[in-house]
Amino acid sequence: MAGTVGVRKPIYGMKIRLDEAGIEKFDILYRMHKFDGEWTAWAKNGEELLSQGVKLNAIQINLAPKTKA
């Protein structure tokens, strides 16, 4: 579930994180497309992502296998 169900309020930010089992094997990357036509930078693994006061238009999410560093 995401957003404000039934109250018609826009979304201006988000965080996405995996559970303990998922975070062991994957990274979750996400960014937002804003009504001003711009994409935000990518955020990763629960980082806060804000749209700087511009309403959210779309979300792109990528689940990637962890790489060994």
N, CA, C, O and CB atoms as a CASP TS submission, in Angstrom:
PFRMAT TS
TARGET T0000
AUTHOR 0000-0000-0000
METHOD Language model
MODEL 1
PARENT N/A
ATOM      1  N   MET     1       0.854  -1.168   0.000  1.00  0.00           N
ATOM      2  CA  MET     1       0.000   0.000   0.000  1.00  0.00           C
ATOM      3  C   MET     1       0.898   1.228   0.000  1.00  0.00           C
ATOM      4  O   MET     1       1.912   1.275   0.696  1.00  0.00           O
ATOM      5  CB  MET     1      -0.970   0.000   1.222  1.00  0.00           C
ATOM      6  N   ALA     2       0.519   2.186  -0.766  1.00  0.00           N
ATOM      7  CA  ALA     2       1.258   3.445  -0.814  1.00  0.00           C
ATOM      8  C   ALA     2       0.276   4.586  -1.014  1.00  0.00           C
ATOM      9  O   ALA     2      -0.750   4.424  -1.676  1.00  0.00           O
ATOM     10  CB  ALA     2       2.325   3.430  -1.946  1.00  0.00           C
ATOM     11  N   GLY     3       0.592   5.733  -0.443  1.00  0.00           N
ATOM     12  CA  GLY     3      -0.218   6.914  -0.678  1.00  0.00           C
ATOM     13  C   GLY     3      -1.218   7.171   0.421  1.00  0.00           C
ATOM     14  O   GLY     3      -1.117   6.650   1.531  1.00  0.00           O
ATOM     15  N   THR     4      -2.186   7.994   0.070  1.00  0.00           N
ATOM     16  CA  THR     4      -3.225   8.406   1.011  1.00  0.00           C
ATOM     17  C   THR     4      -4.569   7.981   0.444  1.00  0.00           C
ATOM     18  O   THR     4      -5.211   8.740  -0.281  1.00  0.00           O
ATOM     19  CB  THR     4      -3.185   9.949   1.272  1.00  0.00           C
ATOM     20  N   VAL     5      -4.982   6.806   0.764  1.00  0.00           N
ATOM     21  CA  VAL     5      -6.187   6.210   0.196  1.00  0.00           C
ATOM     22  C   VAL     5      -7.428   6.975   0.631  1.00  0.00           C
ATOM     23  O   VAL     5      -7.677   7.154   1.823  1.00  0.00           O
ATOM     24  CB  VAL     5      -6.304   4.742   0.606  1.00  0.00           C
ATOM     25  N   GLY     6      -8.204   7.424  -0.355  1.00  0.00           N
ATOM     26  CA  GLY     6      -9.487   8.053  -0.096  1.00  0.00           C
ATOM     27  C   GLY     6      -9.454   9.507   0.344  1.00  0.00           C
ATOM     28  O   GLY     6     -10.516  10.079   0.590  1.00  0.00           O
ATOM     29  N   VAL     7      -8.296  10.128   0.453  1.00  0.00           N
ATOM     30  CA  VAL     7      -8.261  11.525   0.893  1.00  0.00           C
ATOM     31  C   VAL     7      -7.674  12.472  -0.158  1.00  0.00           C
ATOM     32  O   VAL     7      -7.561  13.671   0.097  1.00  0.00           O
ATOM     33  CB  VAL     7      -7.461  11.634   2.170  1.00  0.00           C
ATOM     34  N   ARG     8      -7.302  11.963  -1.320  1.00  0.00           N
ATOM     35  CA  ARG     8      -6.850  12.772  -2.457  1.00  0.00           C
ATOM     36  C   ARG     8      -5.719  13.737  -2.123  1.00  0.00           C
ATOM     37  O   ARG     8      -5.795  14.928  -2.424  1.00  0.00           O
ATOM     38  CB  ARG     8      -8.001  13.547  -3.003  1.00  0.00           C
ATOM     39  N   LYS     9      -4.689  13.219  -1.510  1.00  0.00           N
ATOM     40  CA  LYS     9      -3.511  14.025  -1.221  1.00  0.00           C
ATOM     41  C   LYS     9      -2.358  13.518  -2.085  1.00  0.00           C
ATOM     42  O   LYS     9      -2.207  12.309  -2.259  1.00  0.00           O
ATOM     43  CB  LYS     9      -3.146  13.970   0.299  1.00  0.00           C
ATOM     44  N   PRO    10      -1.544  14.422  -2.626  1.00  0.00           N
ATOM     45  CA  PRO    10      -0.425  13.994  -3.469  1.00  0.00           C
ATOM     46  C   PRO    10       0.708  13.390  -2.644  1.00  0.00           C
ATOM     47  O   PRO    10       0.788  13.582  -1.431  1.00  0.00           O
ATOM     48  CB  PRO    10       0.100  15.170  -4.283  1.00  0.00           C
ATOM     49  N   ILE    11       1.574  12.664  -3.326  1.00  0.00           N
ATOM     50  CA  ILE    11       2.755  12.075  -2.709  1.00  0.00           C
ATOM     51  C   ILE    11       3.961  12.913  -3.134  1.00  0.00           C
ATOM     52  O   ILE    11       4.102  13.252  -4.309  1.00  0.00           O
ATOM     53  CB  ILE    11       2.929  10.560  -3.118  1.00  0.00           C
ATOM     54  N   TYR    12       4.819  13.242  -2.185  1.00  0.00           N
ATOM     55  CA  TYR    12       6.004  14.049  -2.456  1.00  0.00           C
ATOM     56  C   TYR    12       7.304  13.333  -2.099  1.00  0.00           C
ATOM     57  O   TYR    12       8.382  13.893  -2.299  1.00  0.00           O
ATOM     58  CB  TYR    12       5.919  15.346  -1.698  1.00  0.00           C
ATOM     59  N   GLY    13       7.230  12.123  -1.581  1.00  0.00           N
ATOM     60  CA  GLY    13       8.432  11.403  -1.217  1.00  0.00           C
ATOM     61  C   GLY    13       8.124   9.963  -0.881  1.00  0.00           C
ATOM     62  O   GLY    13       6.962   9.572  -0.767  1.00  0.00           O
ATOM     63  N   MET    14       9.193   9.165  -0.721  1.00  0.00           N
ATOM     64  CA  MET    14       8.995   7.761  -0.384  1.00  0.00           C
ATOM     65  C   MET    14      10.288   7.142   0.103  1.00  0.00           C
ATOM     66  O   MET    14      11.373   7.698  -0.065  1.00  0.00           O
ATOM     67  CB  MET    14       8.461   6.988  -1.585  1.00  0.00           C
ATOM     68  N   LYS    15      10.145   5.976   0.710  1.00  0.00           N
ATOM     69  CA  LYS    15      11.236   5.092   1.089  1.00  0.00           C
ATOM     70  C   LYS    15      10.762   3.685   0.773  1.00  0.00           C
ATOM     71  O   LYS    15       9.604   3.348   1.020  1.00  0.00           O
ATOM     72  CB  LYS    15      11.640   5.255   2.614  1.00  0.00           C
ATOM     73  N   ILE    16      11.637   2.874   0.236  1.00  0.00           N
ATOM     74  CA  ILE    16      11.308   1.464  -0.012  1.00  0.00           C
ATOM     75  C   ILE    16      12.439   0.637   0.562  1.00  0.00           C
ATOM     76  O   ILE    16      13.612   0.916   0.316  1.00  0.00           O
ATOM     77  CB  ILE    16      11.101   1.164  -1.550  1.00  0.00           C
ATOM     78  N   ARG    17      12.084  -0.378   1.327  1.00  0.00           N
ATOM     79  CA  ARG    17      13.113  -1.260   1.868  1.00  0.00           C
ATOM     80  C   ARG    17      12.622  -2.702   1.810  1.00  0.00           C
ATOM     81  O   ARG    17      11.421  -2.968   1.799  1.00  0.00           O
ATOM     82  CB  ARG    17      13.479  -0.861   3.323  1.00  0.00           C
ATOM     83  N   LEU    18      13.563  -3.605   1.774  1.00  0.00           N
ATOM     84  CA  LEU    18      13.261  -5.034   1.761  1.00  0.00           C
ATOM     85  C   LEU    18      13.280  -5.578   3.180  1.00  0.00           C
ATOM     86  O   LEU    18      13.847  -4.961   4.081  1.00  0.00           O
ATOM     87  CB  LEU    18      14.265  -5.801   0.875  1.00  0.00           C
ATOM     88  N   ASP    19      12.662  -6.729   3.377  1.00  0.00           N
ATOM     89  CA  ASP    19      12.740  -7.368   4.681  1.00  0.00           C
ATOM     90  C   ASP    19      14.132  -7.988   4.856  1.00  0.00           C
ATOM     91  O   ASP    19      14.948  -7.955   3.935  1.00  0.00           O
ATOM     92  CB  ASP    19      11.626  -8.446   4.837  1.00  0.00           C
ATOM     93  N   GLU    20      14.393  -8.539   6.009  1.00  0.00           N
ATOM     94  CA  GLU    20      15.726  -9.069   6.322  1.00  0.00           C
ATOM     95  C   GLU    20      16.174 -10.151   5.352  1.00  0.00           C
ATOM     96  O   GLU    20      17.349 -10.196   4.987  1.00  0.00           O
ATOM     97  CB  GLU    20      15.744  -9.620   7.726  1.00  0.00           C
ATOM     98  N   ALA    21      15.276 -11.015   4.929  1.00  0.00           N
ATOM     99  CA  ALA    21      15.637 -12.075   3.990  1.00  0.00           C
ATOM    100  C   ALA    21      15.976 -11.489   2.623  1.00  0.00           C
ATOM    101  O   ALA    21      16.919 -11.943   1.975  1.00  0.00           O
ATOM    102  CB  ALA    21      14.494 -13.097   3.863  1.00  0.00           C
ATOM    103  N   GLY    22      15.223 -10.493   2.180  1.00  0.00           N
ATOM    104  CA  GLY    22      15.449  -9.897   0.868  1.00  0.00           C
ATOM    105  C   GLY    22      16.723  -9.077   0.792  1.00  0.00           C
ATOM    106  O   GLY    22      17.431  -9.119  -0.214  1.00  0.00           O
ATOM    107  N   ILE    23      17.019  -8.337   1.842  1.00  0.00           N
ATOM    108  CA  ILE    23      18.174  -7.441   1.825  1.00  0.00           C
ATOM    109  C   ILE    23      19.496  -8.217   1.779  1.00  0.00           C
ATOM    110  O   ILE    23      20.521  -7.667   1.377  1.00  0.00           O
ATOM    111  CB  ILE    23      18.147  -6.531   3.053  1.00  0.00           C
ATOM    112  N   GLU    24      19.476  -9.487   2.187  1.00  0.00           N
ATOM    113  CA  GLU    24      20.678 -10.320   2.122  1.00  0.00           C
ATOM    114  C   GLU    24      21.090 -10.604   0.678  1.00  0.00           C
ATOM    115  O   GLU    24      22.277 -10.738   0.383  1.00  0.00           O
ATOM    116  CB  GLU    24      20.446 -11.637   2.865  1.00  0.00           C
ATOM    117  N   LYS    25      20.105 -10.694  -0.223  1.00  0.00           N
ATOM    118  CA  LYS    25      20.381 -11.108  -1.602  1.00  0.00           C
ATOM    119  C   LYS    25      20.180 -10.007  -2.639  1.00  0.00           C
ATOM    120  O   LYS    25      20.718 -10.099  -3.743  1.00  0.00           O
ATOM    121  CB  LYS    25      19.510 -12.267  -1.953  1.00  0.00           C
ATOM    122  N   PHE    26      19.417  -8.968  -2.306  1.00  0.00           N
ATOM    123  CA  PHE    26      19.048  -7.977  -3.311  1.00  0.00           C
ATOM    124  C   PHE    26      19.243  -6.545  -2.819  1.00  0.00           C
ATOM    125  O   PHE    26      19.258  -6.276  -1.617  1.00  0.00           O
ATOM    126  CB  PHE    26      17.610  -8.180  -3.728  1.00  0.00           C
ATOM    127  N   ASP    27      19.390  -5.642  -3.776  1.00  0.00           N
ATOM    128  CA  ASP    27      19.297  -4.210  -3.553  1.00  0.00           C
ATOM    129  C   ASP    27      18.011  -3.738  -4.222  1.00  0.00           C
ATOM    130  O   ASP    27      17.678  -4.193  -5.316  1.00  0.00           O
ATOM    131  CB  ASP    27      20.558  -3.449  -4.113  1.00  0.00           C
ATOM    132  N   ILE    28      17.291  -2.836  -3.578  1.00  0.00           N
ATOM    133  CA  ILE    28      16.100  -2.230  -4.175  1.00  0.00           C
ATOM    134  C   ILE    28      16.440  -0.780  -4.515  1.00  0.00           C
ATOM    135  O   ILE    28      16.815   0.003  -3.643  1.00  0.00           O
ATOM    136  CB  ILE    28      14.855  -2.316  -3.203  1.00  0.00           C
ATOM    137  N   LEU    29      16.305  -0.439  -5.782  1.00  0.00           N
ATOM    138  CA  LEU    29      16.587   0.915  -6.266  1.00  0.00           C
ATOM    139  C   LEU    29      15.279   1.512  -6.776  1.00  0.00           C
ATOM    140  O   LEU    29      14.452   0.808  -7.355  1.00  0.00           O
ATOM    141  CB  LEU    29      17.689   0.909  -7.395  1.00  0.00           C
ATOM    142  N   TYR    30      15.098   2.812  -6.558  1.00  0.00           N
ATOM    143  CA  TYR    30      13.837   3.434  -6.964  1.00  0.00           C
ATOM    144  C   TYR    30      14.041   4.912  -7.227  1.00  0.00           C
ATOM    145  O   TYR    30      14.911   5.557  -6.641  1.00  0.00           O
ATOM    146  CB  TYR    30      12.756   3.229  -5.892  1.00  0.00           C
ATOM    147  N   ARG    31      13.220   5.428  -8.119  1.00  0.00           N
ATOM    148  CA  ARG    31      13.228   6.863  -8.407  1.00  0.00           C
ATOM    149  C   ARG    31      11.812   7.284  -8.762  1.00  0.00           C
ATOM    150  O   ARG    31      10.953   6.447  -9.042  1.00  0.00           O
ATOM    151  CB  ARG    31      14.224   7.212  -9.565  1.00  0.00           C
ATOM    152  N   MET    32      11.578   8.598  -8.747  1.00  0.00           N
ATOM    153  CA  MET    32      10.242   9.136  -9.014  1.00  0.00           C
ATOM    154  C   MET    32      10.282  10.050 -10.230  1.00  0.00           C
ATOM    155  O   MET    32      11.248  10.783 -10.443  1.00  0.00           O
ATOM    156  CB  MET    32       9.701   9.902  -7.783  1.00  0.00           C
ATOM    157  N   HIS    33       9.232   9.994 -11.013  1.00  0.00           N
ATOM    158  CA  HIS    33       9.049  10.967 -12.087  1.00  0.00           C
ATOM    159  C   HIS    33       8.068  11.996 -11.563  1.00  0.00           C
ATOM    160  O   HIS    33       7.017  11.646 -11.026  1.00  0.00           O
ATOM    161  CB  HIS    33       8.535  10.293 -13.428  1.00  0.00           C
ATOM    162  N   LYS    34       8.410  13.260 -11.717  1.00  0.00           N
ATOM    163  CA  LYS    34       7.610  14.345 -11.140  1.00  0.00           C
ATOM    164  C   LYS    34       6.780  15.026 -12.232  1.00  0.00           C
ATOM    165  O   LYS    34       7.089  14.922 -13.419  1.00  0.00           O
ATOM    166  CB  LYS    34       8.524  15.381 -10.429  1.00  0.00           C
ATOM    167  N   PHE    35       5.737  15.715 -11.815  1.00  0.00           N
ATOM    168  CA  PHE    35       4.862  16.420 -12.743  1.00  0.00           C
ATOM    169  C   PHE    35       5.592  17.524 -13.509  1.00  0.00           C
ATOM    170  O   PHE    35       5.068  18.024 -14.504  1.00  0.00           O
ATOM    171  CB  PHE    35       3.689  17.008 -11.994  1.00  0.00           C
ATOM    172  N   ASP    36       6.784  17.912 -13.066  1.00  0.00           N
ATOM    173  CA  ASP    36       7.547  18.909 -13.816  1.00  0.00           C
ATOM    174  C   ASP    36       8.344  18.275 -14.960  1.00  0.00           C
ATOM    175  O   ASP    36       9.079  18.969 -15.663  1.00  0.00           O
ATOM    176  CB  ASP    36       8.491  19.658 -12.878  1.00  0.00           C
ATOM    177  N   GLY    37       8.200  16.963 -15.146  1.00  0.00           N
ATOM    178  CA  GLY    37       8.850  16.266 -16.255  1.00  0.00           C
ATOM    179  C   GLY    37      10.221  15.709 -15.948  1.00  0.00           C
ATOM    180  O   GLY    37      10.854  15.133 -16.833  1.00  0.00           O
ATOM    181  N   GLU    38      10.701  15.857 -14.731  1.00  0.00           N
ATOM    182  CA  GLU    38      12.038  15.403 -14.348  1.00  0.00           C
ATOM    183  C   GLU    38      11.981  14.127 -13.514  1.00  0.00           C
ATOM    184  O   GLU    38      11.028  13.903 -12.768  1.00  0.00           O
ATOM    185  CB  GLU    38      12.763  16.497 -13.572  1.00  0.00           C
ATOM    186  N   TRP    39      13.018  13.290 -13.652  1.00  0.00           N
ATOM    187  CA  TRP    39      13.215  12.140 -12.773  1.00  0.00           C
ATOM    188  C   TRP    39      14.107  12.568 -11.617  1.00  0.00           C
ATOM    189  O   TRP    39      15.010  13.384 -11.798  1.00  0.00           O
ATOM    190  CB  TRP    39      13.839  10.933 -13.545  1.00  0.00           C
ATOM    191  N   THR    40      13.862  12.030 -10.441  1.00  0.00           N
ATOM    192  CA  THR    40      14.781  12.229  -9.325  1.00  0.00           C
ATOM    193  C   THR    40      15.991  11.324  -9.535  1.00  0.00           C
ATOM    194  O   THR    40      15.991  10.467 -10.418  1.00  0.00           O
ATOM    195  CB  THR    40      14.084  11.932  -7.953  1.00  0.00           C
ATOM    196  N   ALA    41      17.010  11.521  -8.724  1.00  0.00           N
ATOM    197  CA  ALA    41      18.132  10.587  -8.708  1.00  0.00           C
ATOM    198  C   ALA    41      17.644   9.257  -8.129  1.00  0.00           C
ATOM    199  O   ALA    41      16.603   9.207  -7.474  1.00  0.00           O
ATOM    200  CB  ALA    41      19.336  11.160  -7.876  1.00  0.00           C
ATOM    201  N   TRP    42      18.381   8.202  -8.366  1.00  0.00           N
ATOM    202  CA  TRP    42      18.038   6.904  -7.797  1.00  0.00           C
ATOM    203  C   TRP    42      18.315   6.899  -6.299  1.00  0.00           C
ATOM    204  O   TRP    42      19.312   7.466  -5.851  1.00  0.00           O
ATOM    205  CB  TRP    42      18.824   5.779  -8.494  1.00  0.00           C
ATOM    206  N   ALA    43      17.451   6.270  -5.529  1.00  0.00           N
ATOM    207  CA  ALA    43      17.661   5.998  -4.111  1.00  0.00           C
ATOM    208  C   ALA    43      17.794   4.487  -3.955  1.00  0.00           C
ATOM    209  O   ALA    43      17.425   3.734  -4.857  1.00  0.00           O
ATOM    210  CB  ALA    43      16.483   6.570  -3.225  1.00  0.00           C
ATOM    211  N   LYS    44      18.321   4.041  -2.815  1.00  0.00           N
ATOM    212  CA  LYS    44      18.629   2.620  -2.650  1.00  0.00           C
ATOM    213  C   LYS    44      18.381   2.170  -1.212  1.00  0.00           C
ATOM    214  O   LYS    44      18.760   2.857  -0.263  1.00  0.00           O
ATOM    215  CB  LYS    44      20.086   2.339  -3.048  1.00  0.00           C
ATOM    216  N   ASN    45      17.748   1.021  -1.061  1.00  0.00           N
ATOM    217  CA  ASN    45      17.642   0.302   0.218  1.00  0.00           C
ATOM    218  C   ASN    45      17.160   1.159   1.386  1.00  0.00           C
ATOM    219  O   ASN    45      17.830   1.235   2.416  1.00  0.00           O
ATOM    220  CB  ASN    45      18.970  -0.283   0.567  1.00  0.00           C
ATOM    221  N   GLY    46      16.015   1.797   1.233  1.00  0.00           N
ATOM    222  CA  GLY    46      15.409   2.529   2.328  1.00  0.00           C
ATOM    223  C   GLY    46      15.813   3.981   2.448  1.00  0.00           C
ATOM    224  O   GLY    46      15.387   4.655   3.386  1.00  0.00           O
ATOM    225  N   GLU    47      16.629   4.492   1.520  1.00  0.00           N
ATOM    226  CA  GLU    47      16.982   5.910   1.553  1.00  0.00           C
ATOM    227  C   GLU    47      15.725   6.748   1.296  1.00  0.00           C
ATOM    228  O   GLU    47      14.865   6.367   0.502  1.00  0.00           O
ATOM    229  CB  GLU    47      18.090   6.234   0.500  1.00  0.00           C
ATOM    230  N   GLU    48      15.633   7.875   1.966  1.00  0.00           N
ATOM    231  CA  GLU    48      14.501   8.779   1.754  1.00  0.00           C
ATOM    232  C   GLU    48      14.674   9.484   0.416  1.00  0.00           C
ATOM    233  O   GLU    48      15.754   9.980   0.095  1.00  0.00           O
ATOM    234  CB  GLU    48      14.383   9.815   2.912  1.00  0.00           C
ATOM    235  N   LEU    49      13.597   9.522  -0.358  1.00  0.00           N
ATOM    236  CA  LEU    49      13.602  10.166  -1.664  1.00  0.00           C
ATOM    237  C   LEU    49      12.501  11.208  -1.678  1.00  0.00           C
ATOM    238  O   LEU    49      11.328  10.871  -1.521  1.00  0.00           O
ATOM    239  CB  LEU    49      13.413   9.130  -2.814  1.00  0.00           C
ATOM    240  N   LEU    50      12.862  12.470  -1.866  1.00  0.00           N
ATOM    241  CA  LEU    50      11.902  13.571  -1.849  1.00  0.00           C
ATOM    242  C   LEU    50      11.859  14.259  -3.207  1.00  0.00           C
ATOM    243  O   LEU    50      12.861  14.308  -3.920  1.00  0.00           O
ATOM    244  CB  LEU    50      12.257  14.585  -0.748  1.00  0.00           C
ATOM    245  N   SER    51      10.692  14.788  -3.557  1.00  0.00           N
ATOM    246  CA  SER    51      10.510  15.418  -4.867  1.00  0.00           C
ATOM    247  C   SER    51      10.648  16.927  -4.827  1.00  0.00           C
ATOM    248  O   SER    51      10.318  17.593  -5.808  1.00  0.00           O
ATOM    249  CB  SER    51       9.164  15.061  -5.423  1.00  0.00           C
ATOM    250  N   GLN    52      11.126  17.492  -3.725  1.00  0.00           N
ATOM    251  CA  GLN    52      11.324  18.932  -3.582  1.00  0.00           C
ATOM    252  C   GLN    52      10.041  19.727  -3.827  1.00  0.00           C
ATOM    253  O   GLN    52      10.072  20.789  -4.448  1.00  0.00           O
ATOM    254  CB  GLN    52      12.402  19.399  -4.538  1.00  0.00           C
ATOM    255  N   GLY    53       8.913  19.207  -3.338  1.00  0.00           N
ATOM    256  CA  GLY    53       7.646  19.917  -3.399  1.00  0.00           C
ATOM    257  C   GLY    53       6.875  19.772  -4.695  1.00  0.00           C
ATOM    258  O   GLY    53       5.819  20.386  -4.848  1.00  0.00           O
ATOM    259  N   VAL    54       7.371  18.974  -5.637  1.00  0.00           N
ATOM    260  CA  VAL    54       6.668  18.742  -6.904  1.00  0.00           C
ATOM    261  C   VAL    54       5.942  17.401  -6.796  1.00  0.00           C
ATOM    262  O   VAL    54       6.515  16.418  -6.328  1.00  0.00           O
ATOM    263  CB  VAL    54       7.666  18.756  -8.134  1.00  0.00           C
ATOM    264  N   LYS    55       4.683  17.365  -7.228  1.00  0.00           N
ATOM    265  CA  LYS    55       3.888  16.139  -7.115  1.00  0.00           C
ATOM    266  C   LYS    55       4.506  14.989  -7.910  1.00  0.00           C
ATOM    267  O   LYS    55       5.154  15.190  -8.937  1.00  0.00           O
ATOM    268  CB  LYS    55       2.461  16.391  -7.595  1.00  0.00           C
ATOM    269  N   LEU    56       4.283  13.788  -7.402  1.00  0.00           N
ATOM    270  CA  LEU    56       4.767  12.557  -8.007  1.00  0.00           C
ATOM    271  C   LEU    56       3.858  12.138  -9.156  1.00  0.00           C
ATOM    272  O   LEU    56       2.633  12.189  -9.042  1.00  0.00           O
ATOM    273  CB  LEU    56       4.855  11.440  -6.958  1.00  0.00           C
ATOM    274  N   ASN    57       4.468  11.723 -10.264  1.00  0.00           N
ATOM    275  CA  ASN    57       3.735  11.280 -11.437  1.00  0.00           C
ATOM    276  C   ASN    57       3.859   9.770 -11.640  1.00  0.00           C
ATOM    277  O   ASN    57       2.894   9.114 -12.033  1.00  0.00           O
ATOM    278  CB  ASN    57       4.232  12.016 -12.671  1.00  0.00           C
ATOM    279  N   ALA    58       5.054   9.214 -11.369  1.00  0.00           N
ATOM    280  CA  ALA    58       5.293   7.787 -11.576  1.00  0.00           C
ATOM    281  C   ALA    58       6.455   7.346 -10.695  1.00  0.00           C
ATOM    282  O   ALA    58       7.227   8.167 -10.200  1.00  0.00           O
ATOM    283  CB  ALA    58       5.587   7.477 -13.075  1.00  0.00           C
ATOM    284  N   ILE    59       6.562   6.032 -10.510  1.00  0.00           N
ATOM    285  CA  ILE    59       7.652   5.440  -9.742  1.00  0.00           C
ATOM    286  C   ILE    59       8.302   4.363 -10.599  1.00  0.00           C
ATOM    287  O   ILE    59       7.609   3.588 -11.258  1.00  0.00           O
ATOM    288  CB  ILE    59       7.142   4.852  -8.383  1.00  0.00           C
ATOM    289  N   GLN    60       9.625   4.313 -10.592  1.00  0.00           N
ATOM    290  CA  GLN    60      10.351   3.228 -11.240  1.00  0.00           C
ATOM    291  C   GLN    60      11.104   2.487 -10.154  1.00  0.00           C
ATOM    292  O   GLN    60      11.803   3.099  -9.347  1.00  0.00           O
ATOM    293  CB  GLN    60      11.324   3.756 -12.357  1.00  0.00           C
ATOM    294  N   ILE    61      10.962   1.159 -10.130  1.00  0.00           N
ATOM    295  CA  ILE    61      11.566   0.318  -9.101  1.00  0.00           C
ATOM    296  C   ILE    61      12.383  -0.776  -9.780  1.00  0.00           C
ATOM    297  O   ILE    61      11.932  -1.389 -10.748  1.00  0.00           O
ATOM    298  CB  ILE    61      10.478  -0.298  -8.166  1.00  0.00           C
ATOM    299  N   ASN    62      13.591  -1.015  -9.266  1.00  0.00           N
ATOM    300  CA  ASN    62      14.452  -2.056  -9.812  1.00  0.00           C
ATOM    301  C   ASN    62      14.968  -2.913  -8.658  1.00  0.00           C
ATOM    302  O   ASN    62      15.524  -2.392  -7.691  1.00  0.00           O
ATOM    303  CB  ASN    62      15.635  -1.440 -10.629  1.00  0.00           C
ATOM    304  N   LEU    63      14.786  -4.191  -8.761  1.00  0.00           N
ATOM    305  CA  LEU    63      15.303  -5.150  -7.791  1.00  0.00           C
ATOM    306  C   LEU    63      16.507  -5.816  -8.426  1.00  0.00           C
ATOM    307  O   LEU    63      16.369  -6.496  -9.443  1.00  0.00           O
ATOM    308  CB  LEU    63      14.213  -6.207  -7.369  1.00  0.00           C
ATOM    309  N   ALA    64      17.695  -5.634  -7.842  1.00  0.00           N
ATOM    310  CA  ALA    64      18.933  -6.124  -8.433  1.00  0.00           C
ATOM    311  C   ALA    64      19.658  -7.066  -7.471  1.00  0.00           C
ATOM    312  O   ALA    64      19.682  -6.821  -6.265  1.00  0.00           O
ATOM    313  CB  ALA    64      19.844  -4.949  -8.816  1.00  0.00           C
ATOM    314  N   PRO    65      20.242  -8.130  -7.992  1.00  0.00           N
ATOM    315  CA  PRO    65      21.035  -9.007  -7.117  1.00  0.00           C
ATOM    316  C   PRO    65      22.188  -8.225  -6.492  1.00  0.00           C
ATOM    317  O   PRO    65      22.787  -7.364  -7.137  1.00  0.00           O
ATOM    318  CB  PRO    65      21.579 -10.229  -7.908  1.00  0.00           C
ATOM    319  N   LYS    66      22.493  -8.531  -5.238  1.00  0.00           N
ATOM    320  CA  LYS    66      23.631  -7.893  -4.557  1.00  0.00           C
ATOM    321  C   LYS    66      24.913  -8.249  -5.303  1.00  0.00           C
ATOM    322  O   LYS    66      25.091  -9.374  -5.768  1.00  0.00           O
ATOM    323  CB  LYS    66      23.721  -8.341  -3.053  1.00  0.00           C
ATOM    324  N   THR    67      25.789  -7.272  -5.403  1.00  0.00           N
ATOM    325  CA  THR    67      27.114  -7.533  -5.968  1.00  0.00           C
ATOM    326  C   THR    67      28.114  -7.586  -4.827  1.00  0.00           C
ATOM    327  O   THR    67      28.001  -6.835  -3.857  1.00  0.00           O
ATOM    328  CB  THR    67      27.517  -6.443  -7.017  1.00  0.00           C
ATOM    329  N   LYS    68      29.070  -8.456  -4.942  1.00  0.00           N
ATOM    330  CA  LYS    68      30.099  -8.565  -3.906  1.00  0.00           C
ATOM    331  C   LYS    68      31.115  -7.462  -4.107  1.00  0.00           C
ATOM    332  O   LYS    68      31.634  -7.269  -5.206  1.00  0.00           O
ATOM    333  CB  LYS    68      30.786  -9.957  -3.935  1.00  0.00           C
ATOM    334  N   ALA    69      31.397  -6.732  -3.022  1.00  0.00           N
ATOM    335  CA  ALA    69      32.351  -5.627  -3.127  1.00  0.00           C
ATOM    336  C   ALA    69      33.666  -5.967  -2.498  1.00  0.00           C
ATOM    337  O   ALA    69      34.582  -5.145  -2.500  1.00  0.00           O
ATOM    338  CB  ALA    69      31.798  -4.385  -2.491  1.00  0.00           C
TER
END
